[in-house]
Amino acid sequence: MAEFKKSRDRFALQSRLLKGDNMKFVFNKTNIILLVIAFITTIAGYIIMGTGDNTISPVLLIIAYVILFPASIIVGTKKKEED
């Protein structure tokens, strides 16, 4: 009986998501700024790599891919408080 309830709840959630109910854009201003900085750093890294400088470009790309892109997704997300 518990499995039936879980599958029914899962089906209800999927149908709500497909309808678009309760779907919000969760990025705020900080996320967008970090994402733009990550894109600019990535583009700069590839442009510098194209000029032949192989010391600064890998550092910029690692900073963009390992720090800035994940930070732009993670920063500002709020966890639900359990009551």
N, C-alpha and C positions, 0 to 999 in steps of 0.2 A: 504494500500500500504506500510506503514511503517513497519508493521509486516512481510510482505513478504521479505522486504529488510533485516530485522534483522535475520530472519530464514535463508536467503540465506547466509548472512555473517557468521552466526554461523556454517552453513554447510561447508563453505569454510575453516573456522578455524579448524574444526574437521578433515577435509580431509587432511589439511596440517600437523596437529599433527600426524595423523595416518601414513603419509608418512615419517615423521621424519624430515621434513624441519624446520629449525630454532630451533632445539632442541639442547640446550647447557647444559653442566654440570656446574651448577652455584656455586658449592662449591669451595672456594679457599683454600689456605694453612691454614689460620686462622680457617676456619670452620672445616677442617679435624683435626687440632690439638685439638680443643675444643671437637670434637666428640671422639677422642681417649682418652682424659682425662676423659670424661664422662663415657666411657666404663670401663676404669681402676678403676674409683671411684665406679662404680656400682659393679664390680667384687669384689673389696676390701670390700665393704659394706656387700655383701653376704657371703664372706669368714669369715669376722669378726663375722657376725651373727651366722655362723655355729659353731664358737668356744664357743658361749654362752655369749658373751659380748653384752648386749642389751642397752647400752648407746651410744656408738659411731656409731654402724652400722646404726641405723635409721637416724642419722644426715648425714652420708655419702650418704645414699640412697636418702634422701630428697634433698640434694645439687645436686646430679646427675640428678634426675628426674625433679626437679623444676627449677634449675638454668642452669646446664651445657648442657643438651640436647636441651632445647629451645634456649639457647644462641648460640649453634653450628649451629642452623638452621637460626637464625635471623641475627647474626653478619655478616657484609660484604655484605648484600644485598643492591643493589642500586635501588632507585626509579627512574622511568623514569621522565625526566624533560619535562614538558608540555611547548610547544612553543606557 
